[in-house]
Amino acid sequence: MNAPTLGQLLHGYFEDYLKCQRGLRVTSMRSYRDAITLHLRFIAKAGGKKLSRLTLEDLTCERVVAFLNVLETERHNHIRTHNQRLAVLRTFFEYVVHRMPEGFAEAQRIAAIPAKRVPPAEMRFMDSEEVQAVFASLPKSGNAALRDRTLLLFLYNTGARVQEVSDLRLKNLQLDAMHACLIRSR
């Protein structure tokens, strides 16, 4: 059996592994795609090759390190972007190893590239006066007024993330009389 080509590996990585096995969202898939595309363009330019002529042998740990350095020095990307791109490349090489065990040594070297430390993002919370001001500023009438108020109340009262609320469907809600009584009694 012939070893898969870089094109076959990339196709399997996106279509089988990321989409089907990991179930990534479209936005995450785009982020992974952009990271891989930037990396492949970097390798092609550095090696003086066309993208369509790249092979798996062109993907080395040294080139990953050089790519990450370019992200910081020339593209002025944030450390979080650097770490995200590194994570994407690590998952790709992990996928490659499952298909081609002979790539194990290179995958190990890439897995050993340390992520850069970044201070945690500052957490800021609204105090009760700020929350009341937001609700007071909402329109009282109009097509979207009730919807917007309900959505913000739902987010505030449940602590749900925006993505969780956007994934919510009517069938997920329990709107029977007992639950309505509980809501009214609060």
OpenMM code with the backbone's topology and positions (N, CA, C; nanometers):
from openmm import Vec3, app, unit

residues = "MET ASN ALA PRO THR LEU GLY GLN LEU LEU HIS GLY TYR PHE GLU ASP TYR LEU LYS CYS GLN ARG GLY LEU ARG VAL THR SER MET ARG SER TYR ARG ASP ALA ILE THR LEU HIS LEU ARG PHE ILE ALA LYS ALA GLY GLY LYS LYS LEU SER ARG LEU THR LEU GLU ASP LEU THR CYS GLU ARG VAL VAL ALA PHE LEU ASN VAL LEU GLU THR GLU ARG HIS ASN HIS ILE ARG THR HIS ASN GLN ARG LEU ALA VAL LEU ARG THR PHE PHE GLU TYR VAL VAL HIS ARG MET PRO GLU GLY PHE ALA GLU ALA GLN ARG ILE ALA ALA ILE PRO ALA LYS ARG VAL PRO PRO ALA GLU MET ARG PHE MET ASP SER GLU GLU VAL GLN ALA VAL PHE ALA SER LEU PRO LYS SER GLY ASN ALA ALA LEU ARG ASP ARG THR LEU LEU LEU PHE LEU TYR ASN THR GLY ALA ARG VAL GLN GLU VAL SER ASP LEU ARG LEU LYS ASN LEU GLN LEU ASP ALA MET HIS ALA CYS LEU ILE ARG SER ARG".split()
positions = [
    Vec3(0.0848, -0.1192, 0.0000),
    Vec3(0.0000, 0.0000, 0.0000),
    Vec3(0.0883, 0.1240, 0.0000),
    Vec3(0.0564, 0.2185, -0.0860),
    Vec3(0.1337, 0.3415, -0.0962),
    Vec3(0.1036, 0.4346, 0.0196),
    Vec3(0.2056, 0.5103, 0.0579),
    Vec3(0.1864, 0.6101, 0.1630),
    Vec3(0.0958, 0.7208, 0.1098),
    Vec3(0.0082, 0.7731, 0.1940),
    Vec3(-0.0797, 0.8814, 0.1477),
    Vec3(0.0002, 1.0076, 0.1156),
    Vec3(-0.0501, 1.0835, 0.0198),
    Vec3(0.0138, 1.2098, -0.0159),
    Vec3(-0.0235, 1.3164, 0.0856),
    Vec3(0.0471, 1.4282, 0.0813),
    Vec3(0.0148, 1.5398, 0.1697),
    Vec3(-0.1288, 1.5857, 0.1464),
    Vec3(-0.1700, 1.5913, 0.0207),
    Vec3(-0.3073, 1.6305, -0.0116),
    Vec3(-0.4099, 1.5360, 0.0487),
    Vec3(-0.3839, 1.4070, 0.0404),
    Vec3(-0.4753, 1.3090, 0.0991),
    Vec3(-0.4805, 1.3227, 0.2516),
    Vec3(-0.3641, 1.3447, 0.3115),
    Vec3(-0.3608, 1.3618, 0.4572),
    Vec3(-0.4375, 1.4865, 0.5004),
    Vec3(-0.4182, 1.5958, 0.4288),
    Vec3(-0.4896, 1.7195, 0.4623),
    Vec3(-0.6403, 1.7013, 0.4459),
    Vec3(-0.6804, 1.6371, 0.3394),
    Vec3(-0.8233, 1.6129, 0.3166),
    Vec3(-0.8805, 1.5285, 0.4299),
    Vec3(-0.8123, 1.4212, 0.4661),
    Vec3(-0.8592, 1.3358, 0.5745),
    Vec3(-0.8619, 1.4085, 0.7079),
    Vec3(-0.7620, 1.4945, 0.7299),
    Vec3(-0.7543, 1.5714, 0.8545),
    Vec3(-0.8763, 1.6614, 0.8697),
    Vec3(-0.9117, 1.7313, 0.7621),
    Vec3(-1.0237, 1.8243, 0.7707),
    Vec3(-1.1593, 1.7537, 0.7621),
    Vec3(-1.1745, 1.6654, 0.6647),
    Vec3(-1.3054, 1.6054, 0.6397),
    Vec3(-1.3400, 1.4921, 0.7361),
    Vec3(-1.2420, 1.4098, 0.7702),
    Vec3(-1.2707, 1.2974, 0.8587),
    Vec3(-1.2436, 1.3326, 1.0043),
    Vec3(-1.1219, 1.3743, 1.0326),
    Vec3(-1.0824, 1.3931, 1.1718),
    Vec3(-1.1511, 1.5134, 1.2369),
    Vec3(-1.1313, 1.6329, 1.1814),
    Vec3(-1.1854, 1.7536, 1.2458),
    Vec3(-1.3381, 1.7609, 1.2376),
    Vec3(-1.3919, 1.7344, 1.1197),
    Vec3(-1.5364, 1.7491, 1.1002),
    Vec3(-1.6142, 1.6329, 1.1621),
    Vec3(-1.5768, 1.5101, 1.1277),
    Vec3(-1.6562, 1.3944, 1.1712),
    Vec3(-1.6185, 1.3441, 1.3099),
    Vec3(-1.4890, 1.3238, 1.3341),
    Vec3(-1.4486, 1.2652, 1.4613),
    Vec3(-1.4538, 1.3654, 1.5763),
    Vec3(-1.4021, 1.4850, 1.5531),
    Vec3(-1.4018, 1.5840, 1.6608),
    Vec3(-1.5250, 1.6726, 1.6594),
    Vec3(-1.5973, 1.6774, 1.5497),
    Vec3(-1.7211, 1.7538, 1.5410),
    Vec3(-1.7023, 1.9031, 1.5586),
    Vec3(-1.5946, 1.9579, 1.5016),
    Vec3(-1.5690, 2.1015, 1.5175),
    Vec3(-1.6724, 2.1850, 1.4439),
    Vec3(-1.6982, 2.3002, 1.4975),
    Vec3(-1.7898, 2.3960, 1.4358),
    Vec3(-1.7232, 2.4572, 1.3124),
    Vec3(-1.8060, 2.5171, 1.2283),
    Vec3(-1.7574, 2.5783, 1.1048),
    Vec3(-1.6519, 2.6844, 1.1349),
    Vec3(-1.6743, 2.7658, 1.2378),
    Vec3(-1.5775, 2.8712, 1.2695),
    Vec3(-1.4443, 2.8126, 1.3149),
    Vec3(-1.4484, 2.7050, 1.3904),
    Vec3(-1.3242, 2.6393, 1.4324),
    Vec3(-1.2542, 2.5774, 1.3123),
    Vec3(-1.3309, 2.5182, 1.2232),
    Vec3(-1.2730, 2.4594, 1.1016),
    Vec3(-1.2015, 2.5671, 1.0198),
    Vec3(-1.2616, 2.6834, 1.0107),
    Vec3(-1.1982, 2.7932, 0.9361),
    Vec3(-1.0674, 2.8352, 1.0021),
    Vec3(-1.0681, 2.8395, 1.1333),
    Vec3(-0.9471, 2.8760, 1.2058),
    Vec3(-0.8357, 2.7739, 1.1810),
    Vec3(-0.8698, 2.6467, 1.1862),
    Vec3(-0.7723, 2.5415, 1.1567),
    Vec3(-0.7238, 2.5529, 1.0127),
    Vec3(-0.8165, 2.5750, 0.9211),
    Vec3(-0.7812, 2.5888, 0.7800),
    Vec3(-0.6854, 2.7057, 0.7591),
    Vec3(-0.7153, 2.8187, 0.8225),
    Vec3(-0.6292, 2.9363, 0.8065),
    Vec3(-0.4892, 2.9108, 0.8601),
    Vec3(-0.4803, 2.8421, 0.9736),
    Vec3(-0.3492, 2.8120, 1.0319),
    Vec3(-0.2683, 2.7217, 0.9397),
    Vec3(-0.3312, 2.6168, 0.8885),
    Vec3(-0.2617, 2.5238, 0.7983),
    Vec3(-0.2240, 2.5950, 0.6686),
    Vec3(-0.3141, 2.6758, 0.6150),
    Vec3(-0.2858, 2.7486, 0.4908),
    Vec3(-0.1664, 2.8419, 0.5080),
    Vec3(-0.1647, 2.9185, 0.6174),
    Vec3(-0.0506, 3.0075, 0.6432),
    Vec3(0.0792, 2.9295, 0.6530),
    Vec3(0.0729, 2.8173, 0.7226),
    Vec3(0.1929, 2.7348, 0.7401),
    Vec3(0.2413, 2.6800, 0.6058),
    Vec3(0.1505, 2.6273, 0.5253),
    Vec3(0.1894, 2.5727, 0.3950),
    Vec3(0.2445, 2.6810, 0.3027),
    Vec3(0.1827, 2.7988, 0.3040),
    Vec3(0.2348, 2.9100, 0.2223),
    Vec3(0.3754, 2.9498, 0.2671),
    Vec3(0.3950, 2.9521, 0.3977),
    Vec3(0.5275, 2.9843, 0.4510),
    Vec3(0.6309, 2.8821, 0.4024),
    Vec3(0.5966, 2.7537, 0.4117),
    Vec3(0.6901, 2.6483, 0.3705),
    Vec3(0.7186, 2.6572, 0.2208),
    Vec3(0.6152, 2.6793, 0.1409),
    Vec3(0.6334, 2.6895, -0.0037),
    Vec3(0.7248, 2.8062, -0.0386),
    Vec3(0.7012, 2.9197, 0.0236),
    Vec3(0.7833, 3.0386, -0.0036),
    Vec3(0.9276, 3.0153, 0.0412),
    Vec3(0.9445, 2.9616, 0.1618),
    Vec3(1.0794, 2.9380, 0.2145),
    Vec3(1.1560, 2.8364, 0.1302),
    Vec3(1.0856, 2.7367, 0.0770),
    Vec3(1.1510, 2.6326, -0.0023),
    Vec3(1.1533, 2.6610, -0.1507),
    Vec3(1.0947, 2.7733, -0.1918),
    Vec3(1.0912, 2.8080, -0.3335),
    Vec3(1.0105, 2.7082, -0.4162),
    Vec3(0.9038, 2.6561, -0.3580),
    Vec3(0.8198, 2.5581, -0.4258),
    Vec3(0.6789, 2.6130, -0.4434),
    Vec3(0.6059, 2.5529, -0.5365),
    Vec3(0.4640, 2.5806, -0.5470),
    Vec3(0.3932, 2.5019, -0.4381),
    Vec3(0.2819, 2.5546, -0.3921),
    Vec3(0.2038, 2.4844, -0.2905),
    Vec3(0.1695, 2.3419, -0.3338),
    Vec3(0.1337, 2.3265, -0.4596),
    Vec3(0.0929, 2.1950, -0.5095),
    Vec3(0.2082, 2.0951, -0.5166),
    Vec3(0.3313, 2.1409, -0.4991),
    Vec3(0.4482, 2.0525, -0.5050),
    Vec3(0.5019, 2.0149, -0.3666),
    Vec3(0.4401, 2.0663, -0.2625),
    Vec3(0.4860, 2.0333, -0.1274),
    Vec3(0.4587, 1.8858, -0.0964),
    Vec3(0.5485, 1.8281, -0.0187),
    Vec3(0.5317, 1.6898, 0.0262),
    Vec3(0.5391, 1.6871, 0.1782),
    Vec3(0.5080, 1.5742, 0.2349),
    Vec3(0.5138, 1.5591, 0.3801),
    Vec3(0.6556, 1.5825, 0.4321),
    Vec3(0.7555, 1.5486, 0.3510),
    Vec3(0.8950, 1.5686, 0.3919),
    Vec3(0.9299, 1.7170, 0.4075),
    Vec3(0.8525, 1.8056, 0.3452),
    Vec3(0.8752, 1.9500, 0.3595),
    Vec3(0.8285, 2.0023, 0.4948),
    Vec3(0.7461, 1.9253, 0.5637),
    Vec3(0.6912, 1.9677, 0.6921),
    Vec3(0.7821, 1.9176, 0.8041),
    Vec3(0.8675, 2.0058, 0.8514),
    Vec3(0.9643, 1.9680, 0.9543),
    Vec3(0.9473, 2.0531, 1.0788),
    Vec3(1.0048, 2.0063, 1.1856),
    Vec3(1.0012, 2.0799, 1.3117),
    Vec3(1.0698, 2.2164, 1.2966),
    Vec3(1.1810, 2.2167, 1.2264),
    Vec3(1.2535, 2.3433, 1.2068),
    Vec3(1.1670, 2.4459, 1.1342),
    Vec3(1.0907, 2.3991, 1.0373),
    Vec3(1.0035, 2.4913, 0.9635),
    Vec3(0.8861, 2.5364, 1.0485),
    Vec3(0.8384, 2.4514, 1.1362),
    Vec3(0.7320, 2.4922, 1.2277),
    Vec3(0.7838, 2.6032, 1.3189),
    Vec3(0.9029, 2.5851, 1.3735),
    Vec3(0.9624, 2.6863, 1.4618),
    Vec3(0.9837, 2.8171, 1.3855),
    Vec3(1.0355, 2.8069, 1.2622),
    Vec3(1.0569, 2.9277, 1.1814),
    Vec3(0.9240, 2.9971, 1.1520),
    Vec3(0.8208, 2.9193, 1.1225),
    Vec3(0.6881, 2.9744, 1.0966),
    Vec3(0.6356, 3.0493, 1.2189),
    Vec3(0.6479, 2.9883, 1.3358),
    Vec3(0.6007, 3.0519, 1.4591),
    Vec3(0.6768, 3.1817, 1.4866),
    Vec3(0.8062, 3.1830, 1.4565),
    Vec3(0.8857, 3.3048, 1.4742),
    Vec3(0.8391, 3.4157, 1.3797),
    Vec3(0.8057, 3.3793, 1.2563),
    Vec3(0.7561, 3.4779, 1.1597),
    Vec3(0.6224, 3.5356, 1.2054),
    Vec3(0.5391, 3.4510, 1.2644),
    Vec3(0.4100, 3.5011, 1.3148),
    Vec3(0.4311, 3.6151, 1.4130),
    Vec3(0.5311, 3.6016, 1.4964),
    Vec3(0.5566, 3.7043, 1.5979),
    Vec3(0.6331, 3.8231, 1.5430),
    Vec3(0.7414, 3.7957, 1.4709),
    Vec3(0.8311, 3.9052, 1.4304),
    Vec3(0.7807, 3.9839, 1.3109),
    Vec3(0.7257, 3.9158, 1.2108),
    Vec3(0.6839, 3.9854, 1.0893),
    Vec3(0.5341, 4.0160, 1.0867),
    Vec3(0.4541, 3.9233, 1.1345),
    Vec3(0.3087, 3.9435, 1.1321),
    Vec3(0.2585, 4.0096, 1.2600),
    Vec3(0.3436, 4.0158, 1.3617),
    Vec3(0.3124, 4.0776, 1.4914),
    Vec3(0.1864, 4.0185, 1.5552),
    Vec3(0.1736, 3.8862, 1.5436),
    Vec3(0.0608, 3.8167, 1.6063),
    Vec3(0.0803, 3.8099, 1.7566),
    Vec3(-0.0301, 3.8027, 1.8268),
    Vec3(-0.0299, 3.7902, 1.9717),
    Vec3(0.0188, 3.6511, 2.0101),
    Vec3(0.0660, 3.6362, 2.1318),
    Vec3(0.1132, 3.5064, 2.1803),
    Vec3(0.0008, 3.4033, 2.1753),
    Vec3(-0.1225, 3.4452, 2.2005),
    Vec3(-0.2347, 3.3504, 2.1938),
    Vec3(-0.2505, 3.2948, 2.0518),
    Vec3(-0.2290, 3.3794, 1.9515),
    Vec3(-0.2360, 3.3340, 1.8124),
    Vec3(-0.1230, 3.2357, 1.7850),
    Vec3(-0.0044, 3.2676, 1.8323),
    Vec3(0.1108, 3.1779, 1.8199),
    Vec3(0.0759, 3.0409, 1.8778),
    Vec3(0.0208, 3.0391, 1.9972),
    Vec3(-0.0121, 2.9133, 2.0645),
    Vec3(-0.1244, 2.8380, 1.9936),
    Vec3(-0.2212, 2.9110, 1.9403),
    Vec3(-0.3307, 2.8469, 1.8672),
    Vec3(-0.2775, 2.7816, 1.7407),
    Vec3(-0.1915, 2.8511, 1.6672),
    Vec3(-0.1332, 2.7938, 1.5442),
    Vec3(-0.0491, 2.6706, 1.5777),
    Vec3(0.0263, 2.6769, 1.6862),
    Vec3(0.1060, 2.5618, 1.7288),
    Vec3(0.0148, 2.4441, 1.7635),
    Vec3(-0.0935, 2.4697, 1.8324),
    Vec3(-0.1873, 2.3625, 1.8687),
    Vec3(-0.2461, 2.2966, 1.7438),
    Vec3(-0.2793, 2.3759, 1.6433),
    Vec3(-0.3318, 2.3216, 1.5179),
    Vec3(-0.2279, 2.2311, 1.4529),
    Vec3(-0.1038, 2.2783, 1.4456),
    Vec3(0.0014, 2.1984, 1.3821),
    Vec3(0.0286, 2.0704, 1.4606),
    Vec3(0.0222, 2.0784, 1.5917),
    Vec3(0.0398, 1.9570, 1.6726),
    Vec3(-0.0694, 1.8548, 1.6427),
    Vec3(-0.1944, 1.8998, 1.6342),
    Vec3(-0.3030, 1.8048, 1.6066),
    Vec3(-0.2900, 1.7456, 1.4669),
    Vec3(-0.2436, 1.8274, 1.3727),
    Vec3(-0.2240, 1.7739, 1.2373),
    Vec3(-0.1166, 1.6654, 1.2380),
    Vec3(-0.0047, 1.6920, 1.3027),
    Vec3(0.1019, 1.5925, 1.3056),
    Vec3(0.0614, 1.4686, 1.3855),
    Vec3(-0.0198, 1.4856, 1.4870),
    Vec3(-0.0727, 1.3708, 1.5605),
    Vec3(-0.1609, 1.2869, 1.4682),
    Vec3(-0.2407, 1.3530, 1.3866),
    Vec3(-0.3238, 1.2833, 1.2881),
    Vec3(-0.2356, 1.2083, 1.1887),
    Vec3(-0.1305, 1.2730, 1.1407),
    Vec3(-0.0396, 1.2103, 1.0439),
    Vec3(0.0206, 1.0827, 1.1021),
    Vec3(0.0619, 1.0866, 1.2279),
    Vec3(0.1236, 0.9700, 1.2910),
    Vec3(0.0280, 0.8508, 1.2916),
    Vec3(-0.1003, 0.8764, 1.3104),
    Vec3(-0.1977, 0.7672, 1.3093),
    Vec3(-0.2108, 0.7047, 1.1707),
    Vec3(-0.1840, 0.7821, 1.0681),
    Vec3(-0.1920, 0.7313, 0.9306),
    Vec3(-0.0577, 0.6807, 0.8799),
    Vec3(0.0496, 0.7404, 0.9310),
    Vec3(0.1854, 0.7065, 0.8851),
    Vec3(0.2789, 0.7030, 1.0057),
    Vec3(0.2913, 0.5895, 1.0705),
    Vec3(0.3754, 0.5813, 1.1906),
    Vec3(0.5212, 0.6216, 1.1671),
    Vec3(0.5664, 0.6173, 1.0434),
    Vec3(0.7049, 0.6579, 1.0160),
    Vec3(0.7280, 0.8073, 1.0409),
    Vec3(0.6212, 0.8852, 1.0570),
    Vec3(0.6346, 1.0273, 1.0895),
    Vec3(0.6398, 1.0543, 1.2387),
    Vec3(0.6522, 0.9494, 1.3182),
    Vec3(0.6469, 0.9611, 1.4631),
    Vec3(0.7544, 1.0537, 1.5194),
    Vec3(0.8773, 1.0389, 1.4727),
    Vec3(0.9888, 1.1188, 1.5279),
    Vec3(0.9645, 1.2681, 1.5064),
    Vec3(0.9200, 1.3049, 1.3877),
    Vec3(0.8942, 1.4474, 1.3594),
    Vec3(0.7770, 1.4981, 1.4414),
    Vec3(0.6742, 1.4176, 1.4544),
    Vec3(0.5573, 1.4562, 1.5349),
    Vec3(0.5968, 1.4761, 1.6805),
    Vec3(0.6852, 1.3906, 1.7309),
    Vec3(0.7336, 1.4055, 1.8689),
    Vec3(0.8092, 1.5360, 1.8866),
    Vec3(0.8913, 1.5699, 1.7903),
    Vec3(0.9686, 1.6949, 1.7976),
    Vec3(0.8747, 1.8158, 1.7972),
    Vec3(0.7712, 1.8103, 1.7162),
    Vec3(0.6759, 1.9217, 1.7096),
    Vec3(0.5933, 1.9279, 1.8382),
    Vec3(0.5570, 1.8132, 1.8910),
    Vec3(0.4825, 1.8103, 2.0174),
    Vec3(0.5652, 1.8682, 2.1316),
    Vec3(0.6977, 1.8624, 2.1188),
    Vec3(0.7861, 1.9122, 2.2247),
    Vec3(0.8091, 2.0630, 2.2175),
    Vec3(0.7635, 2.1284, 2.1106),
    Vec3(0.7786, 2.2742, 2.1017),
    Vec3(0.6917, 2.3353, 2.2104),
    Vec3(0.7510, 2.4107, 2.3007),
    Vec3(0.6699, 2.4651, 2.4107),
    Vec3(0.5800, 2.5799, 2.3651),
    Vec3(0.4618, 2.5829, 2.4204),
    Vec3(0.3736, 2.6973, 2.3997),
    Vec3(0.4289, 2.8123, 2.4831),
    Vec3(0.4065, 2.9323, 2.4363),
    Vec3(0.4531, 3.0492, 2.5103),
    Vec3(0.3543, 3.0814, 2.6215),
    Vec3(0.4076, 3.1260, 2.7304),
    Vec3(0.3222, 3.1638, 2.8435),
    Vec3(0.2606, 3.3008, 2.8172),
    Vec3(0.1360, 3.3113, 2.8537),
    Vec3(0.0649, 3.4370, 2.8365),
    Vec3(-0.0129, 3.4629, 2.9656),
    Vec3(-0.0097, 3.5853, 3.0132),
    Vec3(-0.0850, 3.6136, 3.1362),
    Vec3(-0.2344, 3.5930, 3.1113),
    Vec3(-0.3055, 3.5462, 3.2120),
    Vec3(-0.4500, 3.5245, 3.1933),
    Vec3(-0.5217, 3.6562, 3.1664),
    Vec3(-0.6265, 3.6458, 3.0872),
    Vec3(-0.7052, 3.7646, 3.0562),
    Vec3(-0.7702, 3.8168, 3.1838),
    Vec3(-0.7777, 3.9467, 3.1940),
    Vec3(-0.8398, 4.0075, 3.3112),
    Vec3(-0.9901, 3.9828, 3.3071),
    Vec3(-1.0402, 3.9295, 3.4151),
    Vec3(-1.1834, 3.9041, 3.4248),
    Vec3(-1.2511, 4.0292, 3.4808),
    Vec3(-1.3559, 4.0719, 3.4159),
    Vec3(-1.4292, 4.1875, 3.4637),
    Vec3(-1.5759, 4.1506, 3.4694),
    Vec3(-1.6387, 4.1860, 3.5774),
    Vec3(-1.7796, 4.1570, 3.5964),
    Vec3(-1.8541, 4.2881, 3.6140),
    Vec3(-1.9779, 4.2877, 3.5707),
    Vec3(-2.0615, 4.4057, 3.5881),
    Vec3(-2.1222, 4.4010, 3.7280),
    Vec3(-2.1249, 4.5168, 3.7933),
    Vec3(-2.1933, 4.5195, 3.9226),
    Vec3(-2.3429, 4.5359, 3.8971),
    Vec3(-2.4222, 4.5256, 4.0018),
    Vec3(-2.5681, 4.5247, 3.9846),
    Vec3(-2.6201, 4.6546, 3.9233),
    Vec3(-2.5567, 4.7678, 3.9553),
    Vec3(-2.6013, 4.8947, 3.8959),
    Vec3(-2.5774, 4.8954, 3.7446),
    Vec3(-2.4650, 4.8397, 3.7022),
    Vec3(-2.4354, 4.8333, 3.5588),
    Vec3(-2.5342, 4.7415, 3.4875),
    Vec3(-2.5678, 4.6300, 3.5490),
    Vec3(-2.6648, 4.5374, 3.4896),
    Vec3(-2.8006, 4.6063, 3.4791),
    Vec3(-2.8407, 4.6753, 3.5847),
    Vec3(-2.9692, 4.7465, 3.5818),
    Vec3(-2.9692, 4.8542, 3.4736),
    Vec3(-2.8555, 4.9198, 3.4557),
    Vec3(-2.8461, 5.0231, 3.3518),
    Vec3(-2.8620, 4.9625, 3.2127),
    Vec3(-2.8049, 4.8443, 3.1909),
    Vec3(-2.8193, 4.7776, 3.0611),
    Vec3(-2.9661, 4.7477, 3.0353),
    Vec3(-3.0337, 4.6896, 3.1346),
    Vec3(-3.1747, 4.6562, 3.1156),
    Vec3(-3.2610, 4.7808, 3.1015),
    Vec3(-3.2266, 4.8866, 3.1712),
    Vec3(-3.3033, 5.0114, 3.1609),
    Vec3(-3.2863, 5.0755, 3.0230),
    Vec3(-3.1717, 5.0506, 2.9589),
    Vec3(-3.1458, 5.1127, 2.8288),
    Vec3(-3.2089, 5.0375, 2.7126),
    Vec3(-3.2628, 4.9202, 2.7389),
    Vec3(-3.3258, 4.8430, 2.6309),
    Vec3(-3.4526, 4.9110, 2.5844),
    Vec3(-3.4815, 4.9039, 2.4546),
    Vec3(-3.6063, 4.9618, 2.4046),
    Vec3(-3.7272, 4.8922, 2.4668),
    Vec3(-3.8300, 4.9696, 2.4920),
    Vec3(-3.9510, 4.9165, 2.5550),
    Vec3(-4.0517, 4.8660, 2.4521),
    Vec3(-4.0403, 4.9123, 2.3287),
    Vec3(-4.1340, 4.8693, 2.2248),
    Vec3(-4.0579, 4.8469, 2.0944),
    Vec3(-4.1261, 4.7888, 2.0006),
    Vec3(-4.0635, 4.7587, 1.8726),
    Vec3(-4.0604, 4.6089, 1.8494),
    Vec3(-4.0286, 4.5715, 1.7268),
    Vec3(-4.0321, 4.4309, 1.6881),
    Vec3(-3.9386, 4.3439, 1.7710),
    Vec3(-3.8223, 4.3922, 1.8030),
    Vec3(-3.7227, 4.3085, 1.8687),
    Vec3(-3.7103, 4.3350, 2.0189),
    Vec3(-3.7865, 4.4263, 2.0738),
    Vec3(-3.7705, 4.4659, 2.2142),
    Vec3(-3.7924, 4.3489, 2.3099),
    Vec3(-3.9013, 4.2775, 2.2944),
    Vec3(-3.9308, 4.1651, 2.3836),
    Vec3(-3.8268, 4.0541, 2.3663),
    Vec3(-3.7925, 4.0266, 2.2410),
    Vec3(-3.6917, 3.9232, 2.2138),
    Vec3(-3.5585, 3.9578, 2.2789),
    Vec3(-3.5117, 4.0813, 2.2616),
    Vec3(-3.3826, 4.1230, 2.3166),
    Vec3(-3.3823, 4.1169, 2.4685),
    Vec3(-3.4895, 4.1647, 2.5285),
    Vec3(-3.4993, 4.1623, 2.6750),
    Vec3(-3.4994, 4.0176, 2.7267),
    Vec3(-3.5760, 3.9316, 2.6612),
    Vec3(-3.5820, 3.7902, 2.7002),
    Vec3(-3.4458, 3.7239, 2.6849),
    Vec3(-3.3795, 3.7507, 2.5761),
    Vec3(-3.2482, 3.6918, 2.5515),
    Vec3(-3.1468, 3.7367, 2.6566),
    Vec3(-3.1434, 3.8647, 2.6876),
    Vec3(-3.0498, 3.9145, 2.7889),
    Vec3(-3.0844, 3.8612, 2.9279),
    Vec3(-3.2122, 3.8531, 2.9592),
    Vec3(-3.2518, 3.7948, 3.0878),
    Vec3(-3.2106, 3.6481, 3.0968),
    Vec3(-3.2289, 3.5766, 2.9876),
    Vec3(-3.1905, 3.4356, 2.9846),
    Vec3(-3.0397, 3.4204, 3.0060),
    Vec3(-2.9612, 3.5008, 2.9355),
    Vec3(-2.8151, 3.4964, 2.9523),
    Vec3(-2.7758, 3.5301, 3.0960),
    Vec3(-2.8353, 3.6348, 3.1492),
    Vec3(-2.8016, 3.6797, 3.2842),
    Vec3(-2.8409, 3.5766, 3.3900),
    Vec3(-2.9614, 3.5236, 3.3800),
    Vec3(-3.0120, 3.4322, 3.4825),
    Vec3(-2.9523, 3.2919, 3.4765),
    Vec3(-2.9079, 3.2506, 3.3604),
    Vec3(-2.8547, 3.1141, 3.3479),
    Vec3(-2.7027, 3.1089, 3.3484),
    Vec3(-2.6386, 3.2187, 3.3128),
    Vec3(-2.4929, 3.2164, 3.3007),
    Vec3(-2.4475, 3.1448, 3.1745),
    Vec3(-2.5394, 3.1235, 3.0826),
    Vec3(-2.5068, 3.0542, 2.9579),
    Vec3(-2.4134, 3.1400, 2.8727),
    Vec3(-2.3359, 3.0724, 2.7932),
    Vec3(-2.2499, 3.1416, 2.6966),
    Vec3(-2.3330, 3.1743, 2.5734),
    Vec3(-2.2870, 3.2736, 2.4976),
    Vec3(-2.3603, 3.3156, 2.3780),
    Vec3(-2.3741, 3.1982, 2.2814),
    Vec3(-2.2671, 3.1202, 2.2630),
    Vec3(-2.2734, 3.0066, 2.1712),
    Vec3(-2.3750, 2.9028, 2.2187),
    Vec3(-2.3822, 2.8810, 2.3493),
    Vec3(-2.4800, 2.7857, 2.4028),
    Vec3(-2.6222, 2.8329, 2.3748),
    Vec3(-2.6458, 2.9615, 2.3865),
    Vec3(-2.7789, 3.0148, 2.3608),
    Vec3(-2.8101, 3.0081, 2.2118),
    Vec3(-2.7113, 3.0357, 2.1271),
    Vec3(-2.7378, 3.0294, 1.9829),
    Vec3(-2.7630, 2.8865, 1.9370),
    Vec3(-2.7098, 2.7880, 2.0090),
    Vec3(-2.7350, 2.6476, 1.9763),
    Vec3(-2.8680, 2.5975, 2.0323),
    Vec3(-2.9285, 2.6735, 2.1198),
    Vec3(-3.0519, 2.6334, 2.1858),
    Vec3(-3.1659, 2.6267, 2.0856),
    Vec3(-3.2467, 2.5237, 2.0967),
    Vec3(-3.3635, 2.5059, 2.0108),
    Vec3(-3.4878, 2.4977, 2.0991),
    Vec3(-3.6015, 2.5257, 2.0425),
    Vec3(-3.7270, 2.5258, 2.1162),
    Vec3(-3.7490, 2.3929, 2.1885),
    Vec3(-3.7106, 2.2820, 2.1254),
    Vec3(-3.7301, 2.1506, 2.1871),
    Vec3(-3.6461, 2.1341, 2.3143),
    Vec3(-3.5431, 2.2177, 2.3333),
    Vec3(-3.4598, 2.2104, 2.4526),
    Vec3(-3.5240, 2.2795, 2.5731),
    Vec3(-3.6247, 2.3615, 2.5500),
    Vec3(-3.6879, 2.4369, 2.6573),
    Vec3(-3.8080, 2.3610, 2.7137),
    Vec3(-3.8268, 2.3709, 2.8441),
    Vec3(-3.9444, 2.3135, 2.9081),
    Vec3(-4.0361, 2.4289, 2.9448),
    Vec3(-4.1385, 2.4453, 2.8662),
    Vec3(-4.2285, 2.5591, 2.8828),
    Vec3(-4.3669, 2.5154, 2.9307),
    Vec3(-4.3730, 2.4087, 3.0103),
    Vec3(-4.5025, 2.3634, 3.0606),
    Vec3(-4.5500, 2.4525, 3.1754),
    Vec3(-4.6698, 2.4313, 3.2220),
    Vec3(-4.7319, 2.5163, 3.3236),
    Vec3(-4.6546, 2.5174, 3.4548),
    Vec3(-4.6010, 2.4038, 3.4973),
    Vec3(-4.5292, 2.3983, 3.6247),
    Vec3(-4.4054, 2.4876, 3.6223),
    Vec3(-4.3315, 2.4817, 3.5122),
    Vec3(-4.2124, 2.5654, 3.5021),
    Vec3(-4.2492, 2.7130, 3.4915),
    Vec3(-4.3606, 2.7406, 3.4251),
    Vec3(-4.4049, 2.8802, 3.4134),
    Vec3(-4.4409, 2.9357, 3.5503),
    Vec3(-4.5035, 2.8520, 3.6362),
    Vec3(-4.5381, 2.8962, 3.7721),
    Vec3(-4.4114, 2.9277, 3.8513),
    Vec3(-4.3091, 2.8450, 3.8348),
    Vec3(-4.1831, 2.8692, 3.9058),
    Vec3(-4.1207, 3.0001, 3.8627),
    Vec3(-4.1294, 3.0279, 3.7343),
    Vec3(-4.0703, 3.1514, 3.6814),
    Vec3(-4.1468, 3.2722, 3.7368),
    Vec3(-4.2826, 3.2653, 3.7374),
    Vec3(-4.3632, 3.3784, 3.7844),
    Vec3(-4.3451, 3.4028, 3.9333),
    Vec3(-4.3158, 3.2993, 4.0106),
    Vec3(-4.3064, 3.3150, 4.1561),
    Vec3(-4.1753, 3.3820, 4.1984),
    Vec3(-4.0831, 3.3985, 4.1093),
    Vec3(-3.9541, 3.4578, 4.1466),
    Vec3(-3.9604, 3.6037, 4.1507),
] * unit.nanometer
topology = app.Topology()
chain = topology.addChain("A")
for resn in residues:
    res = topology.addResidue(resn, chain)
    for name in ("N", "CA", "C"):
        topology.addAtom(name, app.Element.getBySymbol(name[0]), res)
